[in-house]
């Protein structure tokens, strides 16, 4: 279930709820949005473990954290059961949100379920075609933030669209770390991720763009000192992550997965301060 990646699912949803217009906020809807997002994240993690194990992408020389199917800890049937349970929770909470939210949630919900199953499953998984980072940005950015506003039946302000476009970028950086580590085994298995196509140097520059770029795009405009201090702290963290990525490779990249997920959560909190604080 990869719990270290779960902050990446929570941050964008919380950002979306923080941007709900006055008079439209419901705590029940907000909690269900978080539950639905976490369930979808768990489902895609389980599906990735299952489908990569069945397709042979995960082998004994895997450099990443232990995969349940490849290591023999769980059977394919048990993973399928876990996938059904987590997807079931996501669909149940999603149907509640759709019933009381905007009709566009039908479309977003269907796309989310297809994205979970199509990431590494099916005949032509889109993760094998260098589209993983794009999908992560889409679903952890615009879909998570704007979908939350639609669930609350809240008007969508221009700053919400801007925040939605930015918040998914640091989340996509987590996948960049994962694919940089796995580029050799992925290439051998015919999984042509962005890291395989760009090479290690290009992939590290991509990580820099996804972590530092959103910060530069959300520079504070307030005259008060605290927004600049918060932004400066986030910048130091982003620079530190990039320096570590420059020096690490292989298994040494594994700790950066959790740190990058926490950074994406921190960036979501920064955007909340940036767009909601007086």
C-alpha positions as CSV (number, residue, x, y, z in Angstrom):
1,X,0.0,0.0,0.0
2,X,3.1,2.3,0.2
3,X,2.0,4.5,3.1
4,X,4.9,6.9,2.5
5,X,3.2,8.1,-0.7
6,X,-0.2,8.8,0.9
7,X,0.6,12.5,1.9
8,X,0.7,13.1,-1.9
9,X,-3.0,12.1,-2.1
10,X,-4.1,14.1,0.9
11,X,-2.4,17.5,0.2
12,X,-4.2,18.4,-3.1
13,X,-7.6,17.4,-1.7
14,X,-7.1,19.5,1.4
15,X,-6.1,22.4,-0.8
16,X,-9.3,22.1,-2.8
17,X,-11.4,22.1,0.3
18,X,-9.6,25.1,1.6
19,X,-10.5,27.0,-1.5
20,X,-14.2,26.3,-1.2
21,X,-16.2,29.6,-1.3
22,X,-17.9,30.8,1.8
23,X,-21.3,29.2,2.4
24,X,-20.6,26.1,0.3
25,X,-18.4,24.1,2.7
26,X,-19.6,20.8,4.2
27,X,-17.4,18.8,6.6
28,X,-19.1,15.5,5.5
29,X,-18.2,16.3,1.8
30,X,-14.7,17.3,2.8
31,X,-14.0,14.1,4.7
32,X,-15.5,11.9,1.9
33,X,-13.2,13.7,-0.6
34,X,-10.2,12.7,1.5
35,X,-11.4,9.2,1.9
36,X,-12.1,8.8,-1.8
37,X,-8.7,10.2,-2.7
38,X,-6.8,7.9,-0.3
39,X,-8.7,4.9,-1.4
40,X,-7.9,5.6,-5.1
41,X,-4.2,6.0,-4.2
42,X,-4.2,2.7,-2.3
43,X,-6.0,1.1,-5.2
44,X,-3.4,2.3,-7.8
45,X,-0.6,1.1,-5.5
46,X,-2.1,-2.4,-5.2
47,X,-2.9,-2.5,-8.9
48,X,0.7,-1.5,-9.8
49,X,2.0,-4.3,-7.5
50,X,-0.3,-6.8,-9.1
51,X,0.1,-5.9,-12.7
52,X,3.9,-5.3,-12.6
53,X,4.2,-8.7,-10.9
54,X,2.1,-10.5,-13.4
55,X,3.8,-8.9,-16.4
56,X,7.3,-9.6,-15.2
57,X,8.3,-6.0,-14.7
58,X,9.1,-6.8,-11.1
59,X,12.0,-9.3,-10.9
60,X,14.3,-10.5,-8.2
61,X,16.8,-7.8,-8.9
62,X,14.3,-5.0,-8.2
63,X,15.9,-2.0,-6.5
64,X,12.7,-0.5,-5.0
65,X,10.8,-1.3,-1.8
66,X,9.5,-4.9,-1.5
67,X,6.6,-5.7,-3.8
68,X,4.1,-8.2,-2.3
69,X,3.5,-10.3,-5.4
70,X,7.1,-10.5,-6.6
71,X,8.3,-11.4,-3.1
72,X,5.6,-14.0,-2.6
73,X,4.1,-12.2,0.4
74,X,0.7,-12.1,-1.2
75,X,-0.9,-14.1,-4.1
76,X,-2.4,-12.5,-7.1
77,X,-5.9,-13.4,-5.9
78,X,-5.2,-11.7,-2.5
79,X,-4.0,-8.5,-4.3
80,X,-7.1,-8.6,-6.6
81,X,-9.3,-8.8,-3.4
82,X,-7.4,-5.8,-2.0
83,X,-7.9,-3.9,-5.3
84,X,-11.7,-4.7,-5.2
85,X,-12.0,-3.5,-1.6
86,X,-10.1,-0.2,-2.1
87,X,-11.8,0.5,-5.4
88,X,-15.1,-0.3,-3.7
89,X,-14.5,2.3,-1.0
90,X,-13.5,4.9,-3.6
91,X,-16.6,4.2,-5.7
92,X,-19.0,4.2,-2.7
93,X,-17.7,7.5,-1.4
94,X,-17.5,8.9,-5.0
95,X,-21.2,8.0,-5.6
96,X,-22.1,9.9,-2.5
97,X,-20.2,12.9,-3.7
98,X,-21.7,12.7,-7.1
99,X,-25.2,12.5,-5.7
100,X,-24.9,15.8,-3.9
101,X,-22.3,17.5,-6.1
102,X,-21.9,18.6,-9.7
103,X,-22.8,16.3,-12.6
104,X,-19.3,16.6,-14.0
105,X,-18.1,14.3,-11.1
106,X,-19.6,11.4,-13.0
107,X,-17.0,12.0,-15.7
108,X,-14.1,12.6,-13.3
109,X,-15.0,9.5,-11.3
110,X,-15.1,7.3,-14.3
111,X,-11.8,8.6,-15.5
112,X,-10.2,8.1,-12.1
113,X,-11.2,4.4,-12.0
114,X,-9.9,3.9,-15.6
115,X,-6.7,5.6,-14.6
116,X,-6.2,3.3,-11.7
117,X,-6.6,0.2,-13.8
118,X,-4.9,1.4,-16.9
119,X,-1.7,2.7,-15.2
120,X,0.0,-0.6,-15.3
121,X,-2.8,-3.0,-16.4
122,X,-4.3,-3.9,-19.7
123,X,-2.7,-4.5,-23.0
124,X,-1.1,-1.1,-23.3
125,X,-0.5,0.4,-19.9
126,X,0.0,4.1,-20.2
127,X,2.8,4.0,-17.6
128,X,4.8,2.1,-20.3
129,X,4.3,4.9,-22.7
130,X,5.9,7.8,-20.7
131,X,2.5,9.1,-19.6
132,X,2.7,8.3,-15.9
133,X,3.9,11.7,-14.8
134,X,1.2,13.5,-16.9
135,X,-1.5,11.3,-15.4
136,X,-0.3,12.0,-11.9
137,X,-0.2,15.7,-12.5
138,X,-3.8,15.6,-13.9
139,X,-5.4,13.5,-11.2
140,X,-3.4,15.0,-8.2
141,X,-3.8,18.5,-9.6
142,X,-6.8,19.7,-11.5
143,X,-9.0,16.7,-10.8
144,X,-8.3,16.6,-7.0
145,X,-8.6,20.4,-6.5
146,X,-11.4,21.3,-8.9
147,X,-13.2,18.0,-8.3
148,X,-13.4,18.9,-4.6
149,X,-14.9,22.3,-5.5
150,X,-17.4,20.6,-7.7
151,X,-18.3,18.2,-4.9
152,X,-19.0,21.1,-2.6
153,X,-20.9,22.9,-5.4
154,X,-18.6,25.8,-4.9
155,X,-17.8,28.5,-7.6
156,X,-14.3,28.0,-9.1
157,X,-12.2,31.1,-8.8
158,X,-9.2,31.8,-11.1
159,X,-6.8,31.3,-8.1
160,X,-8.3,27.8,-7.7
161,X,-7.5,26.9,-11.3
162,X,-3.9,28.3,-10.9
163,X,-3.4,26.4,-7.6
164,X,-4.8,23.2,-9.2
165,X,-2.3,23.5,-12.1
166,X,0.6,23.8,-9.7
167,X,-0.1,21.4,-6.9
168,X,0.1,18.3,-9.0
169,X,3.6,19.0,-10.2
170,X,5.5,18.1,-7.0
171,X,3.4,15.0,-6.8
172,X,4.5,13.9,-10.3
173,X,8.1,14.4,-9.0
174,X,7.6,11.4,-6.7
175,X,7.0,9.2,-9.8
176,X,10.1,10.7,-11.4
177,X,12.2,9.5,-8.5
178,X,10.7,6.0,-8.7
179,X,11.3,5.8,-12.5
180,X,14.8,7.2,-12.2
181,X,15.6,4.3,-9.8
182,X,14.0,1.7,-12.0
183,X,15.1,2.9,-15.4
184,X,17.4,-0.1,-16.2
185,X,14.9,-2.8,-15.2
186,X,12.0,-0.9,-16.8
187,X,13.9,-0.7,-20.1
188,X,14.7,-4.4,-20.0
189,X,11.0,-5.1,-19.5
190,X,9.9,-2.9,-22.3
191,X,8.5,-0.2,-19.9
192,X,9.6,3.0,-21.6
193,X,9.0,5.6,-18.9
194,X,10.1,9.2,-19.1
195,X,13.2,8.3,-17.2
196,X,14.1,5.7,-19.8
197,X,13.5,8.1,-22.6
198,X,15.3,11.1,-21.0
199,X,18.2,9.3,-19.4
200,X,19.4,10.1,-15.8
201,X,20.6,13.7,-16.4
202,X,17.4,14.7,-18.2
203,X,15.3,13.0,-15.5
204,X,17.1,14.9,-12.8
205,X,16.4,18.2,-14.6
206,X,12.8,17.2,-14.8
207,X,12.7,16.6,-11.1
208,X,14.1,20.1,-10.6
209,X,11.4,21.6,-12.8
210,X,8.6,19.8,-11.0
211,X,9.9,20.8,-7.5
212,X,11.4,24.2,-8.0
213,X,9.2,25.5,-10.8
214,X,5.9,25.5,-8.8
215,X,7.7,27.5,-6.0
216,X,8.9,30.1,-8.4
217,X,5.4,30.4,-9.9
218,X,3.9,30.9,-6.5
219,X,6.2,33.6,-5.1
220,X,4.3,35.5,-2.3
221,X,3.0,38.9,-3.1
222,X,2.3,40.0,0.5
223,X,4.5,42.6,2.2
224,X,4.3,40.7,5.5
225,X,7.4,38.7,6.5
226,X,5.9,35.3,7.3
227,X,4.8,34.4,3.7
228,X,8.4,35.0,2.6
229,X,9.8,33.0,5.5
230,X,7.5,30.1,4.6
231,X,8.4,30.3,0.9
232,X,12.1,30.5,1.7
233,X,11.8,27.3,3.9
234,X,10.1,25.5,1.1
235,X,12.8,26.6,-1.3
236,X,15.5,25.3,1.0
237,X,13.7,21.9,1.2
238,X,13.3,21.7,-2.6
239,X,17.0,22.5,-3.1
240,X,18.0,19.9,-0.6
241,X,15.9,17.3,-2.3
242,X,17.5,18.1,-5.6
243,X,21.0,17.9,-4.2
244,X,20.3,14.5,-2.8
245,X,18.8,13.3,-6.1
246,X,22.0,14.5,-7.9
247,X,24.2,12.4,-5.6
248,X,22.0,9.3,-5.3
249,X,21.1,6.4,-7.6
250,X,19.6,2.9,-7.4
251,X,18.4,1.8,-3.9
252,X,19.8,5.1,-2.4
253,X,16.8,6.8,-4.1
254,X,14.3,4.9,-2.0
255,X,14.2,7.4,1.0
256,X,13.6,10.3,-1.5
257,X,10.2,8.8,-2.3
258,X,8.8,9.5,1.2
259,X,10.6,12.8,1.4
260,X,9.2,13.9,-1.9
261,X,5.7,12.9,-0.9
262,X,6.1,15.0,2.3
263,X,7.4,17.9,0.2
264,X,4.3,17.7,-2.0
265,X,2.1,17.9,1.1
266,X,4.1,20.8,2.4
267,X,3.7,22.6,-1.0
268,X,-0.1,22.0,-0.8
269,X,-0.1,23.7,2.7
270,X,2.0,26.5,1.3
271,X,-0.6,27.1,-1.5
272,X,-3.3,27.2,1.2
273,X,-1.5,29.9,3.0
274,X,-0.7,31.7,-0.3
275,X,-4.3,31.9,-1.5
276,X,-6.4,32.0,1.6
277,X,-4.4,33.9,4.3
278,X,-5.3,37.6,4.7
